[in-house]
Amino acid sequence: MKKLIFFLLLIPFWAGAQEQNIQDFVIKENLSKNGKLAVVALDSIGNTNETINGNYLFTINGFSQALQFHEGVAVPAQKIESSTFVFFSHKNQEKSKGRLFYIYKTDNGLSPFAISGLMFLIIPAVVLGIAYMFKKVIMTAIALAIVFFIFNHSQGLDLSKIVESIFSSLKNLLG
């Protein structure tokens, strides 16, 4: 009888010991509009997961940073000074999730746009396909590709982030 009471008393502790994992996340502008971003943890249906509290390790543009979540929202310490590309990734026990964002800064605030890593495969393939069909404009296609990479590099996007974004998108697409 004592064992039964003991196990019945432990049931609330077992139920409360569920591990909190960030399954998905999205980047938004911080509500205070102070030039900072907010990382919002999402549940499986895309709503804010308000049960996420505590420190979670994220990699932001290759730098590891522990973000303090309160009710599913965390604010990285870095302030965004100009429009730039930012790659966020988070790895939990089950899977790794990475996303590339273009942060457009205006006088009104920040506007984050999610960029699929597959676009880095599709856009050059389309440009090369068009260039192949019109061999006389191949130099134009090469010039456009060079301008594309120069623009991306000057805005904070280098080749390693592009490759990491492509692999992350392919992993998310396949599994």
N, CA, C and O of each residue as an XYZ file, in Angstrom:
700
protein
N       0.823     -1.188      0.000
C       0.000      0.000      0.000
C       0.873      1.261      0.000
O       0.541      2.243     -0.664
N       1.989      1.236      0.743
C       2.889      2.387      0.788
C       3.525      2.636     -0.573
O       3.732      3.784     -0.966
N       3.837      1.554     -1.297
C       4.430      1.713     -2.635
C       3.433      2.351     -3.594
O       3.813      3.188     -4.412
N       2.185      1.974     -3.504
C       1.153      2.534     -4.364
C       0.994      4.036     -4.117
O       0.895      4.814     -5.065
N       0.969      4.437     -2.857
C       0.853      5.856     -2.515
C       2.092      6.618     -2.989
O       1.983      7.738     -3.486
N       3.263      6.011     -2.834
C       4.502      6.632     -3.287
C       4.468      6.885     -4.793
O       4.808      7.982     -5.237
N       4.063      5.889     -5.586
C       3.983      6.061     -7.030
C       2.908      7.067     -7.434
O       3.092      7.808     -8.400
N       1.811      7.103     -6.722
C       0.768      8.081     -7.023
C       1.240      9.503     -6.742
O       0.847     10.444     -7.432
N       2.078      9.652     -5.732
C       2.622     10.968     -5.434
C       3.661     11.418     -6.465
O       3.864     12.619     -6.640
N       4.322     10.480     -7.150
C       5.336     10.820     -8.142
C       4.755     11.153     -9.514
O       5.456     11.719    -10.352
N       3.506     10.818     -9.758
C       2.903     11.055    -11.072
C       2.964     12.524    -11.483
O       3.307     12.797    -12.633
N       2.652     13.482    -10.617
C       2.754     14.890    -11.063
C       4.176     15.295    -11.450
O       4.352     16.130    -12.336
N       5.187     14.725    -10.808
C       6.565     15.058    -11.149
C       6.951     14.493    -12.506
O       7.659     15.147    -13.271
N       6.488     13.270    -12.816
C       6.782     12.683    -14.125
C       6.092     13.460    -15.225
O       6.671     13.655    -16.294
N       4.885     13.903    -14.994
C       4.144     14.654    -16.001
C       4.781     16.024    -16.231
O       4.785     16.517    -17.359
N       5.306     16.630    -15.204
C       5.907     17.953    -15.322
C       7.322     17.924    -15.831
O       7.888     18.983    -16.101
N       7.922     16.756    -15.976
C       9.316     16.663    -16.379
C       9.479     16.513    -17.885
O      10.528     16.064    -18.345
N       8.474     16.876    -18.655
C       8.595     16.788    -20.095
C       9.624     17.808    -20.571
O       9.669     18.947    -20.105
N      10.434     17.367    -21.500
C      11.504     18.219    -21.993
C      10.958     19.222    -23.009
O      10.144     18.871    -23.863
N      11.405     20.446    -22.911
C      10.976     21.492    -23.836
C      11.971     21.570    -24.986
O      13.168     21.765    -24.774
N      11.472     21.417    -26.185
C      12.300     21.532    -27.375
C      11.709     22.560    -28.306
O      10.490     22.676    -28.436
N      12.574     23.299    -28.946
C      12.124     24.237    -29.970
C      12.069     23.454    -31.276
O      13.103     23.066    -31.820
N      10.863     23.228    -31.773
C      10.678     22.473    -33.011
C      10.885     23.350    -34.238
O      11.430     22.901    -35.247
N      10.453     24.595    -34.149
C      10.546     25.525    -35.262
C      10.612     26.937    -34.681
O      10.243     27.157    -33.527
N      11.074     27.870    -35.470
C      11.147     29.253    -35.002
C      10.994     30.190    -36.177
O      11.166     29.802    -37.332
N      10.669     31.423    -35.866
C      10.555     32.467    -36.876
C      11.191     33.730    -36.294
O      11.282     33.895    -35.077
N      11.621     34.603    -37.179
C      12.258     35.855    -36.770
C      11.294     36.998    -37.050
O      10.733     37.097    -38.141
N      11.108     37.852    -36.062
C      10.252     39.026    -36.213
C      10.986     40.226    -35.632
O      12.012     40.089    -34.965
N      10.435     41.403    -35.901
C      10.999     42.600    -35.284
C      10.561     42.644    -33.826
O       9.425     42.302    -33.496
N      11.473     43.068    -32.959
C      11.145     43.202    -31.547
C      10.016     44.218    -31.378
O       9.970     45.223    -32.089
N       9.113     43.957    -30.443
C       7.950     44.831    -30.261
C       8.330     46.259    -29.886
O       7.600     47.196    -30.209
N       9.452     46.437    -29.214
C       9.856     47.782    -28.803
C      10.450     48.596    -29.954
O      10.757     49.776    -29.780
N      10.615     47.976    -31.134
C      11.152     48.650    -32.332
C      12.465     49.377    -32.033
O      12.651     50.539    -32.394
N      13.369     48.657    -31.363
C      14.652     49.244    -30.996
C      15.792     48.772    -31.905
O      16.963     48.866    -31.537
N      15.448     48.271    -33.076
C      16.474     47.803    -34.002
C      16.946     46.403    -33.726
O      17.934     45.960    -34.312
N      16.268     45.690    -32.850
C      16.639     44.312    -32.525
C      15.580     43.363    -33.060
O      14.427     43.736    -33.277
N      16.010     42.126    -33.265
C      15.108     41.080    -33.733
C      14.589     40.273    -32.557
O      15.166     40.303    -31.470
N      13.508     39.559    -32.775
C      12.969     38.644    -31.783
C      12.879     37.262    -32.412
O      12.378     37.114    -33.527
N      13.363     36.256    -31.701
C      13.243     34.865    -32.130
C      12.021     34.297    -31.425
O      11.961     34.280    -30.195
N      11.046     33.832    -32.199
C       9.798     33.321    -31.646
C       9.755     31.815    -31.868
O       9.800     31.354    -33.009
N       9.667     31.042    -30.780
C       9.566     29.590    -30.865
C       8.149     29.213    -31.271
O       7.176     29.733    -30.724
N       8.041     28.301    -32.239
C       6.737     27.874    -32.738
C       6.476     26.418    -32.368
O       7.402     25.618    -32.230
N       5.190     26.092    -32.211
C       4.827     24.701    -32.000
C       4.599     24.040    -33.357
O       4.900     24.633    -34.393
N       4.069     22.816    -33.359
C       3.942     22.059    -34.601
C       2.919     22.646    -35.569
O       2.971     22.348    -36.762
N       1.985     23.475    -35.086
C       0.990     24.067    -35.988
C       1.293     25.525    -36.330
O       0.493     26.180    -36.999
N       2.429     26.036    -35.881
C       2.861     27.371    -36.267
C       2.482     28.486    -35.319
O       2.671     29.657    -35.648
N       1.950     28.159    -34.147
C       1.622     29.177    -33.147
C       2.788     29.345    -32.190
O       3.623     28.450    -32.061
N       2.848     30.487    -31.519
C       3.907     30.721    -30.543
C       3.816     29.689    -29.426
O       2.757     29.492    -28.830
N       4.940     29.036    -29.151
C       5.000     28.027    -28.090
C       5.381     28.741    -26.795
O       6.561     28.964    -26.522
N       4.374     29.096    -26.006
C       4.604     29.895    -24.803
C       5.166     29.089    -23.639
O       5.457     29.654    -22.584
N       5.325     27.778    -23.812
C       5.912     26.959    -22.753
C       7.438     26.975    -22.787
O       8.079     26.442    -21.882
N       8.025     27.579    -23.818
C       9.484     27.629    -23.940
C      10.016     28.752    -23.059
O       9.748     29.929    -23.302
N      10.766     28.375    -22.044
C      11.404     29.315    -21.126
C      12.806     28.814    -20.827
O      13.031     27.606    -20.756
N      13.740     29.721    -20.654
C      15.107     29.336    -20.310
C      16.074     29.649    -21.432
O      15.725     30.307    -22.411
N      17.308     29.160    -21.271
C      18.376     29.408    -22.234
C      18.414     28.311    -23.285
O      18.362     27.125    -22.959
N      18.503     28.714    -24.552
C      18.645     27.793    -25.669
C      19.766     28.295    -26.547
O      19.892     29.498    -26.779
N      20.587     27.370    -27.041
C      21.753     27.728    -27.835
C      21.368     27.869    -29.306
O      20.836     26.938    -29.909
N      21.639     29.027    -29.869
C      21.429     29.303    -31.283
C      22.757     29.686    -31.899
O      23.649     30.187    -31.215
N      22.886     29.450    -33.187
C      24.033     29.929    -33.941
C      23.531     31.018    -34.876
O      22.666     30.769    -35.717
N      24.063     32.211    -34.734
C      23.650     33.355    -35.540
C      24.851     33.795    -36.362
O      25.835     34.300    -35.823
N      24.761     33.598    -37.673
C      25.863     33.905    -38.599
C      27.179     33.272    -38.165
O      28.237     33.893    -38.274
N      27.116     32.053    -37.681
C      28.318     31.320    -37.311
C      28.782     31.514    -35.881
O      29.734     30.858    -35.460
N      28.145     32.392    -35.118
C      28.528     32.636    -33.738
C      27.500     31.999    -32.810
O      26.305     32.265    -32.936
N      27.947     31.172    -31.890
C      27.036     30.543    -30.925
C      26.628     31.560    -29.879
O      27.444     32.330    -29.373
N      25.341     31.540    -29.571
C      24.816     32.490    -28.591
C      23.671     31.822    -27.833
O      22.778     31.228    -28.437
N      23.707     31.926    -26.513
C      22.612     31.423    -25.682
C      21.535     32.509    -25.613
O      21.792     33.621    -25.152
N      20.338     32.176    -26.073
C      19.233     33.122    -26.045
C      18.311     32.789    -24.878
O      17.954     31.630    -24.668
N      17.933     33.800    -24.132
C      17.045     33.651    -22.973
C      15.598     33.795    -23.452
O      15.171     34.883    -23.838
N      14.847     32.685    -23.423
C      13.450     32.694    -23.861
C      12.530     32.930    -22.671
O      12.717     32.364    -21.593
N      11.535     33.778    -22.893
C      10.461     34.023    -21.936
C       9.154     33.878    -22.702
O       8.870     34.647    -23.620
N       8.369     32.889    -22.318
C       7.085     32.603    -22.965
C       7.223     32.484    -24.479
O       6.380     32.982    -25.225
N       8.286     31.823    -24.930
C       8.466     31.528    -26.346
C       9.149     32.599    -27.164
O       9.259     32.452    -28.381
N       9.616     33.678    -26.542
C      10.238     34.774    -27.286
C      11.603     35.110    -26.665
O      11.744     35.211    -25.446
N      12.597     35.277    -27.540
C      13.934     35.684    -27.098
C      14.415     36.820    -27.993
O      14.049     36.897    -29.166
N      15.235     37.697    -27.432
C      15.771     38.836    -28.176
C      17.298     38.763    -28.137
O      17.896     38.903    -27.070
N      17.939     38.543    -29.304
C      19.404     38.569    -29.332
C      19.920     39.961    -28.974
O      19.239     40.961    -29.199
N      21.107     40.013    -28.424
C      21.657     41.280    -27.944
C      22.087     42.206    -29.071
O      22.123     43.422    -28.880
N      22.416     41.665    -30.243
C      22.930     42.490    -31.327
C      21.824     43.350    -31.937
O      20.697     42.902    -32.146
N      22.183     44.572    -32.207
C      21.272     45.504    -32.867
C      21.580     45.497    -34.361
O      22.745     45.437    -34.754
N      20.548     45.557    -35.191
C      20.718     45.576    -36.640
C      20.883     47.031    -37.078
O      19.986     47.853    -36.893
N      22.042     47.334    -37.659
C      22.341     48.710    -38.065
C      21.939     49.011    -39.500
O      21.604     50.150    -39.825
N      21.969     47.997    -40.363
C      21.602     48.200    -41.768
C      21.033     46.899    -42.311
O      21.098     45.861    -41.652
N      20.481     46.956    -43.503
C      19.930     45.757    -44.127
C      21.026     44.714    -44.287
O      22.147     45.032    -44.684
N      20.692     43.472    -43.977
C      21.706     42.426    -44.000
C      21.063     41.047    -44.089
O      19.856     40.897    -43.902
N      21.883     40.051    -44.376
C      21.465     38.659    -44.326
C      21.857     38.094    -42.974
O      22.945     38.375    -42.471
N      20.976     37.297    -42.381
C      21.262     36.674    -41.092
C      20.837     35.211    -41.165
O      19.706     34.905    -41.545
N      21.750     34.307    -40.799
C      21.441     32.877    -40.780
C      21.319     32.423    -39.333
O      22.284     32.494    -38.573
N      20.138     31.960    -38.953
C      19.863     31.440    -37.618
C      19.783     29.929    -37.690
O      19.154     29.386    -38.598
N      20.409     29.243    -36.750
C      20.226     27.797    -36.670
C      20.171     27.383    -35.204
O      20.786     27.997    -34.332
N      19.413     26.322    -34.971
C      19.237     25.778    -33.626
C      19.235     24.271    -33.727
O      18.608     23.703    -34.621
N      19.929     23.625    -32.818
C      19.996     22.172    -32.809
C      19.499     21.679    -31.466
O      20.019     22.061    -30.418
N      18.477     20.821    -31.507
C      18.019     20.191    -30.281
C      18.325     18.699    -30.356
O      19.058     18.266    -31.245
N      17.776     17.906    -29.438
C      18.099     16.490    -29.386
C      17.584     15.731    -30.603
O      18.167     14.717    -30.986
N      16.508     16.203    -31.213
C      15.885     15.475    -32.310
C      16.403     15.886    -33.683
O      16.712     15.035    -34.517
N      16.497     17.186    -33.912
C      16.875     17.647    -35.242
C      17.510     19.022    -35.178
O      17.548     19.673    -34.134
N      18.002     19.435    -36.321
C      18.609     20.747    -36.460
C      17.737     21.570    -37.403
O      17.236     21.052    -38.400
N      17.558     22.840    -37.091
C      16.728     23.719    -37.911
C      17.529     24.973    -38.203
O      18.024     25.628    -37.285
N      17.659     25.308    -39.476
C      18.378     26.509    -39.867
C      17.564     27.306    -40.865
O      16.888     26.739    -41.724
N      17.629     28.619    -40.751
C      16.874     29.498    -41.646
C      17.706     30.721    -41.979
O      18.411     31.273    -41.134
N      17.606     31.127    -43.232
C      18.275     32.331    -43.703
C      17.224     33.424    -43.860
O      16.152     33.194    -44.420
N      17.544     34.611    -43.361
C      16.631     35.752    -43.437
C      17.360     36.943    -44.034
O      18.553     37.145    -43.807
N      16.615     37.725    -44.802
C      17.109     39.029    -45.226
C      16.378     40.044    -44.366
O      15.149     40.116    -44.387
N      17.131     40.823    -43.615
C      16.558     41.838    -42.731
C      16.650     43.171    -43.455
O      17.740     43.696    -43.684
N      15.491     43.711    -43.811
C      15.420     44.990    -44.515
C      15.134     46.076    -43.499
O      14.097     46.066    -42.837
N      16.074     47.023    -43.378
C      15.923     48.088    -42.397
C      15.455     49.363    -43.081
O      16.043     49.811    -44.065
N      14.377     49.944    -42.538
C      13.858     51.222    -43.004
C      13.726     52.146    -41.798
O      14.059     51.768    -40.675
N      13.244     53.341    -42.039
C      13.006     54.274    -40.935
C      11.877     53.780    -40.030
O      11.826     54.115    -38.847
N      10.979     52.986    -40.596
C       9.836     52.474    -39.824
C      10.181     51.250    -38.985
O       9.404     50.873    -38.109
N      11.312     50.630    -39.229
C      11.698     49.454    -38.452
C      12.337     48.390    -39.330
O      12.830     48.670    -40.422
N      12.315     47.164    -38.824
C      12.923     46.034    -39.513
C      11.852     45.159    -40.137
O      10.778     44.966    -39.567
N      12.157     44.631    -41.315
C      11.261     43.701    -41.993
C      12.055     42.453    -42.351
O      12.831     42.480    -43.306
N      11.883     41.355    -41.607
C      12.601     40.123    -41.953
C      11.861     39.333    -43.034
O      10.644     39.163    -42.974
N      12.618     38.858    -44.016
C      12.084     38.022    -45.082
C      12.827     36.696    -45.070
O      14.052     36.669    -45.181
N      12.092     35.592    -44.934
C      12.708     34.258    -44.948
C      13.098     33.913    -46.377
O      12.337     34.149    -47.315
N      14.291     33.352    -46.531
C      14.798     32.962    -47.839
C      15.047     31.459    -47.807
O      15.781     30.958    -46.955
N      14.435     30.756    -48.734
C      14.643     29.316    -48.834
C      16.013     29.057    -49.434
O      16.428     29.728    -50.379
N      16.701     28.092    -48.885
C      18.010     27.730    -49.413
C      17.930     27.151    -50.812
O      18.912     27.178    -51.554
N      16.763     26.624    -51.180
C      16.607     26.084    -52.525
C      16.656     27.176    -53.585
O      16.969     26.908    -54.745
N      16.347     28.405    -53.188
C      16.404     29.508    -54.143
C      17.828     29.735    -54.646
O      18.020     30.237    -55.753
N      18.828     29.369    -53.839
C      20.214     29.511    -54.262
C      20.593     28.454    -55.288
O      21.631     28.573    -55.937
N      19.776     27.431    -55.444
C      19.972     26.448    -56.504
C      19.094     26.763    -57.708
O      19.533     26.627    -58.851
N      17.859     27.183    -57.458
C      16.891     27.395    -58.529
C      17.241     28.623    -59.374
O      17.242     28.546    -60.603
N      17.539     29.759    -58.725
C      17.811     30.998    -59.472
C      19.028     30.853    -60.387
O      18.927     31.202    -61.563
N      20.178     30.353    -59.907
C      21.301     30.184    -60.842
C      21.001     29.169    -61.946
O      21.461     29.340    -63.075
N      20.234     28.112    -61.641
C      19.890     27.135    -62.672
C      19.024     27.766    -63.752
O      19.216     27.486    -64.936
N      18.083     28.605    -63.372
C      17.236     29.296    -64.349
C      18.077     30.256    -65.186
O      17.934     30.312    -66.407
N      18.951     31.008    -64.528
C      19.809     31.951    -65.258
C      20.716     31.203    -66.234
O      20.886     31.630    -67.377
N      21.293     30.099    -65.791
C      22.153     29.317    -66.681
C      21.348     28.671    -67.802
O      21.834     28.559    -68.928
N      20.128     28.246    -67.508
C      19.275     27.676    -68.551
C      18.933     28.700    -69.618
O      18.992     28.409    -70.812
N      18.572     29.906    -69.178
C      18.284     30.976    -70.136
C      19.542     31.328    -70.920
O      19.487     31.536    -72.132
N      20.664     31.394    -70.234
C      21.922     31.730    -70.907
C      22.306     30.645    -71.910
O      22.856     30.945    -72.970
N      22.022     29.404    -71.587
C      22.340     28.308    -72.513
C      21.464     28.394    -73.760
O      21.921     28.129    -74.872
N      20.193     28.768    -73.560
C      19.291     28.893    -74.707
C      19.720     30.066    -75.597
O      19.546     30.014    -76.814
N      20.258     31.083    -75.017
C      20.695     32.258    -75.765
C      22.200     32.427    -75.562
O      22.646     33.234    -74.746
N      22.965     31.654    -76.315
C      24.415     31.632    -76.118
C      25.064     33.001    -76.306
O      26.143     33.254    -75.770
N      24.427     33.864    -77.047
C      25.021     35.190    -77.272
C      24.963     36.070    -76.032
O      25.705     37.047    -75.929
N      24.083     35.728    -75.084
C      23.975     36.544    -73.880
C      24.634     35.864    -72.678
O      24.351     36.202    -71.529
N      25.500     34.919    -72.954
C      26.155     34.205    -71.847
C      27.010     35.152    -71.004
O      27.107     34.990    -69.788
N      27.621     36.130    -71.647
C      28.427     37.088    -70.886
C      27.549     37.914    -69.958
O      27.969     38.282    -68.861
N      26.325     38.206    -70.401
C      25.394     38.943    -69.555
C      25.034     38.112    -68.326
O      24.959     38.636    -67.215
N      24.813     36.827    -68.528
C      24.476     35.939    -67.410
C      25.633     35.842    -66.421
O      25.426     35.843    -65.208
N      26.837     35.761    -66.944
C      28.006     35.707    -66.057
C      28.138     37.015    -65.289
O      28.438     37.009    -64.095
N      27.912     38.142    -65.975
C      27.982     39.434    -65.297
C      26.911     39.537    -64.218
O      27.176     40.046    -63.129
N      25.703     39.058    -64.511
C      24.631     39.076    -63.506
C      24.984     38.199    -62.301
O      24.711     38.570    -61.159
N      25.586     37.043    -62.555
C      25.987     36.168    -61.453
C      27.046     36.837    -60.580
O      27.007     36.731    -59.355
N      27.987     37.524    -61.217
C      29.032     38.217    -60.447
C      28.416     39.345    -59.618
O      28.755     39.517    -58.447
N      27.513     40.109    -60.227
C      26.844     41.187    -59.495
C      26.039     40.615    -58.339
O      26.027     41.189    -57.250
N      25.361     39.482    -58.564
C      24.581     38.805    -57.511
C      25.461     38.459    -56.315
O      25.089     38.722    -55.172
N      26.629     37.869    -56.575
C      27.510     37.479    -55.477
C      28.150     38.691    -54.798
O      28.345     38.682    -53.582
N      28.477     39.730    -55.563
C      29.048     40.937    -54.959
C      28.017     41.598    -54.043
O      28.344     41.996    -52.925
N      26.760     41.718    -54.520
C      25.708     42.317    -53.705
C      25.502     41.521    -52.418
O      25.408     42.095    -51.333
N      25.433     40.216    -52.545
C      25.219     39.383    -51.361
C      26.384     39.481    -50.389
O      26.176     39.510    -49.176
N      27.600     39.531    -50.903
C      28.761     39.613    -50.019
C      28.805     40.962    -49.304
O      29.158     41.028    -48.127
N      28.452     42.029    -50.002
C      28.494     43.350    -49.368
C      27.386     43.510    -48.330
O      27.484     44.371    -47.455
N      26.346     42.703    -48.411
C      25.261     42.751    -47.439
C      25.440     41.720    -46.325
O      24.526     41.531    -45.523
N      26.576     41.057    -46.254
C      26.862     40.151    -45.150
C      26.626     38.687    -45.453
O      26.642     37.869    -44.532
N      26.408     38.321    -46.711
C      26.151     36.927    -47.072
C      27.365     36.408    -47.809
O      27.687     36.880    -48.900
N      28.046     35.427    -47.211
C      29.183     34.855    -47.891
C      28.867     33.435    -48.344
O      27.781     32.921    -48.077
N      29.803     32.813    -49.019
C      29.579     31.511    -49.637
C      29.261     30.435    -48.602
O      28.452     29.548    -48.875
N      29.873     30.490    -47.431
C      29.615     29.466    -46.416
C      28.170     29.510    -45.922
O      27.577     28.466    -45.654
N      27.599     30.711    -45.800
C      26.201     30.827    -45.377
C      25.265     30.310    -46.463
O      24.243     29.692    -46.161
N      25.608     30.560    -47.732
C      24.793     30.061    -48.836
C      24.786     28.533    -48.829
O      23.727     27.916    -48.939
N      25.957     27.927    -48.701
C      26.052     26.464    -48.702
C      25.321     25.889    -47.491
O      24.598     24.901    -47.618
N      25.502     26.492    -46.326
C      24.820     26.011    -45.121
C      23.309     26.137    -45.260
O      22.574     25.254    -44.817
N      22.838     27.214    -45.864
C      21.402     27.400    -46.082
C      20.854     26.366    -47.063
O      19.755     25.848    -46.862
N      21.605     26.061    -48.121
C      21.165     25.050    -49.097
C      21.063     23.687    -48.425
O      20.055     22.999    -48.589
N      22.089     23.280    -47.669
C      22.048     21.981    -46.996
C      20.938     21.913    -45.963
O      20.278     20.883    -45.829
N      20.726     23.000    -45.232
C      19.658     23.029    -44.236
C      18.292     22.888    -44.903
O      17.430     22.168    -44.398
N      18.087     23.564    -46.022
C      16.816     23.463    -46.738
C      16.600     22.070    -47.300
O      15.491     21.537    -47.263
N      17.687     21.479    -47.826
C      17.553     20.117    -48.344
C      17.240     19.115    -47.238
O      16.437     18.203    -47.439
N      17.871     19.278    -46.060
C      17.568     18.393    -44.927
C      16.141     18.565    -44.475
O      15.473     17.578    -44.166
N      15.643     19.812    -44.426
C      14.257     20.052    -44.027
C      13.284     19.524    -45.058
O      12.193     19.073    -44.710
N      13.672     19.576    -46.348
C      12.813     19.094    -47.418
C      12.719     17.569    -47.393
O      11.646     17.004    -47.602
N      13.849     16.908    -47.137
C      13.895     15.452    -47.148
C      13.435     14.821    -45.853
O      12.937     13.695    -45.863
N      13.585     15.503    -44.756
C      13.245     14.841    -43.499
C      12.706     15.758    -42.553
O      12.365     15.366    -41.437
